[in-house]
Amino acid sequence: MTTTRLTIDHRAGHPPGTPASGQGGGTLRHPEKAHRPDNPIQRKPGWIRVKAPTSPVYHETQSLMRDHRLVTVCEEAACPNIGECWSQRHATMMIMGDTCTRACSFCNVRTGQPGALDGDEPNRVADAVAKLGLRHVVITSVDRDDLADGGAAHFAAVIAAIRAAAPDTTIEVLTPDFLRKPGGVEAVAAARPDVFNHNLETVPRLYPSIRPGARYYQSLRLLDTAKRIDPGIFTKSGLMVGLGESRAEITQVMDDLRIAEVDFLTIGQYLQPTVKHAAVNRFVPPEEFADYAAIARAKGFLLVSATPLTRSSYHADADFAALREARQAKLTYATI
């Protein structure tokens, strides 16, 4: 089986390369940010720069996306790893459209009023997974506060469809927080994904400015609930650094995640998508990421990925294999 991961995101509107909010004419991608003062984008240090994609496989992957009318979160979120991942035919599925009901100041995904759910999407996603022979698939979505369950039933339907069409494929979900959506996390966990991921993104103090529509303790509760419903699910969360957080705040978040028995932590550098987004406070050097990784491992996470270019779904297939090995090693050690 291949390790390809594709985004099934049937959306109208924003094609790759279209200017974001405040970056040109046409419909604004981030209307809520249009009147914010500009935050100049700082020059990136050498350790975080990536080469422009030139691999023939990258262009083959790009053609595949266009031919199948697929759009990737890799493009929508302006991921710096797109060249590497697409050169390996890696991408991440995004369901329920391209328009988010939240207005997080770090995120490059379009904000606005989403359209209706596509009832056939779970079957199309599953069909694509089966035809491509995927070993591991990542499914994420925009926030859908307009839906009574936040889209939880749609997540569950996608998982069920993939299980039926491609039973050997492992499934990772990266969900919204289901804030004020009773039963949302329970519905997704009951569908039994192999990995339940929800990103805390930043430290509690910065939520009002960075993640204003979310609540830190709701996100923690979601991860704790998923683990309690099914202790066999691997739980995962991610943080951005470089937004003005302190070392003590990061280590406290690690402790909070371990109390919730989260297995896997990712930490990456925040990169500012446009001048209308939150400014980078500083570029964290690689040695600090290595230090965070050592601290997190000492706190008991099964797996830690902490580098400037780490993103939530980066190397997700290999990481899932490593998670399994780490859990088995821990169980073996406990029986000695």
N, C-alpha and C positions, 0 to 999 in steps of 0.2 A: 504494500500500500504506500502511496506517496504521502508527503507531509504537507501538501498544499492546503492553505486556508484561504477561502475566498469570501468576500463580502457580498451578500445578496441584499441590495439596497436600492429598490426600485423607486427612484425619486425624480421628480421633475424639477427643473430650475437650475440650481447652481452647478455648472460644469467645472471640472478641475481647471484651476488657474484663473477663475473669475475673481475680480477684486473683492475683498472682504469689506466689512463696515469701514467707511471713511476712506476707502482706497480706490474710488473711481465712481463712474456713473452706474445707472441701472438701479434695480431694487437692492436696497441695503440688506446685507446678510445678517447684520447685527444692529437692527434699528434702535435698540435700547442703549447702544453704546455710541451712537452717532454724535451726540452732543457732549461727550466727555472730552476733557482736555487731552491732548496728545501726550503719550509717554514715548519719548524717543527710544528706538530699538538699539540696544548696545551691541557693539562689535563682539562676536563670540571669540573666546580664547581658543588656542590651537587644539586643546584636548576635546573640544566638543564639535569641531567642524567635521563635516562628512563630505565625501567626494560626490560630484554629480554622477548620476547613474549612467553607465555606458554599456553595461552587459547586454548582449543579445537576448538573454533570457528575460531581463527586465522589460525589454520592448515586446517580447512575446507575451509576457504577463499583461502588459498594458493593452495590447491588441485583444487579448482574451477578454479583458474587462469590457472593452468597447463593443466587441462582437456580440457579447452576451448581455449588453445593456446593464452591466454591473458597475456599481460605484463603490469605492472603498473608504472606510473610515481612515485608512492610511492617508488618503488625500484630504478628506474633510478635516481631519485633526492636524494636518500639516506635520505629520510624523517625520522626524529626521532620519529614521531608519528605513524609509521606503525603498531606497536604492538597494540596500542589502537584502531586505525581505523579499521584494519583488524579483530580485535576481535569483531567489530560491523558490519563487512562486508561493510565497507566504503572504497572506493578508488576513483580515479579521472581519467576520460577518457583522453587519449592523442591520437590525430589523426595526420595523415599525416606522420607517420613514427617515427623513433627513432633518426634520424640524423639531427642535427641543423646546419644551415649555419653560425651561429654566434660563437664567441669564448669568451663568458663572463667568467671572471676569477673566479666567484663565483659558477658557475653552473656545475653540474656533468653529464649533458646529453651529449651524444656522439656528437662530432663535425666532419663534413666532407661534402661530396657531397651526398645529399639525393637521393633516388630512385624516380621513377615516382609515382604520386598519384594513389591510388586504387579507381577506379570509383564506386566500389560496397560497399566501406566502409560505406557511409551514411546509406544504407539499413541495413547492418549488425549491425551497432550501434543502429539504431532504433529498430531492431528486438530484440536485447539484452535488451534494456530498457523496451520494452513492455512485454517480457517474464518474466523479473524479477520484474515487477510491481513497478518501482522506483518512488518515490515521488519527488525527486530532483536530477538532474544530472549535473555534472560539466564536461565541455569539454575544454581541453587545447590542445596545439600543440607545436611543435618545430617551430623555425623561418624558413621560407621558402623563402629566398631572391632570390632563383633560379626561382621562379614562377612569372609571370607577375603581378599577383594581390596579391602575398604574401600568397595565399591560402584562400583568403576571400570567393571566390565562394564555396570552399569546406566546409568551416564553415557554410555558408548559407544553403548548401545542407544537411548537417547533422542536422541542426536545423529544416529544413522543414520536413525531414524524421521522426524525433522524434515527431514533432507536429502531423503528420498523423498517426503514429503508436501508440502513447501514449499521447493523447491530455491533460491528466490531470497532466502530469509530467512538473514541472517547470525546466527551462533550464538556466544554468549559463555558460558563456563563459569566458575564460581567454586567451586573444588573444595576438599575436605578435604586434609590433608597426606599421606594414605596412609602414615602412619608404620608401619613394620614390615609393609608390604603390598607385597612385591616384585612389580614389574610393573604396579603401579597407575597411576602417572603415564604409563607407556608405553602402556597400553591406552587412556587418555583421549586422549592426544596423537595416537595412531594413527588415531583417529576424526576428526581434523582439524577441531576447532572453529576459528573465526576468531580468537577471543580466549581465551587460557588465563590465568585469574586465580586467584591464591591469595594471601591476605592475610597478611603477616607480623604485623600488628596492633600490635606494640609492639617496643621495643628488647630485646636479649638479656637484659640485667640484670633485667628485670621479668617474664620468662617464668615463673619459679617461682610468682609470686603471681597473675599475670594470665592466663597461658595454660599452666597446669601440665601438661596432658596432651600438649603439643606440644614440639617441639625446634626452635630457631631455625635451625640449620644444615640440618636436614631440609627445612624450608620453602624455604630458599634453593636447596638441591639440586634440589628439585622444579621450581622455576622454570627453573633452568639446564638440567635434563634436557628439559623441554618445548621449550625453544628449540633445543637440539641435535638433537632428533628431527625437528623441522620448523622451520627458520629463518624460514619464511613466517608462522608463527603470531605474532600480537601477544601478548606477555606483559605481565601487569599485576599490581600488588600495592598494598596499602593499609595505612596506618598510622593509629592513633589517637594524639592528643596530649592532654596534660592529666592524665596518670597519674603524673607525677613524673619523666619522662625529661628529659635535658638536651639542649641544642642540639647539643653535640658528638656525643652518642649518635645523634640523628636524622640528622646528616650522615654518620656512619659507616654507618648502615643504607642511606642513599642510595648510598654508594660500593659496598657489598656488592651491592646490586641492580643497579648498572651493570656490575659484574664479571660478573654472571649475564645481562647484556644484556637486562634488563627494559625494556620500551618505555614503560610508562605507570605513573605513581605517583599515588595519591590520598592525601590527608591531611585528616583531619577531627577535630573535637573529640569526645572521649569524653563521653558523657552517661550518668549512672548510672540504670539502670532501676528499681531498688528499693533499699530500705535494706539489703538483704542482699547487694548487689553491691559491687564495689570502689568506693571513694570517688573523687570527682573531686579531684585534687590542686590544679588551678587551671583557670580558663577562659582559654584562650589568645586574645589579642586579634587582630582581623582583620589588623592590620599585620604580625604575626609570621607568619601564614599566607602573606601576600604575600611576605615575605622567604624563607620556605621554598620557595615556588614558584619564585622567581628563582634560588635556589641549585640546586634540582633541574634546572631548565632548563639552567643553566650546566654541569651535570655530564653532560648529554647525553640525558636522557629525551626521547622524541619528544613526549610530552604529559604535563602535570602539572595536576591539579585539587587545589587546597589552599585551603579555606575552612572556617569553623567548621561549616557544615552539609553539607560534602561527605561522601558515603557511597559505597561501592564501586560500586553500580549506578546512582547518581544521574546522570541525563542520559546513560545508556550508549549510546543510539542515536546521539545527536549526537556523542558522544565517539568512537565508532567511525569516523564519517565524517571527523572531524578527524585521527584516527590515520592513516587512509589518505592524506589530503592531506599530512600531515607526512612520512610515509615517501616519498611521491612527490617532495616538494620536496627532501628530503635526497638522493635518488638523482639528481635533476636537477642539483643543486648539485655532486655528486661527478663528474659527467661534463663539467662546464664546464671 
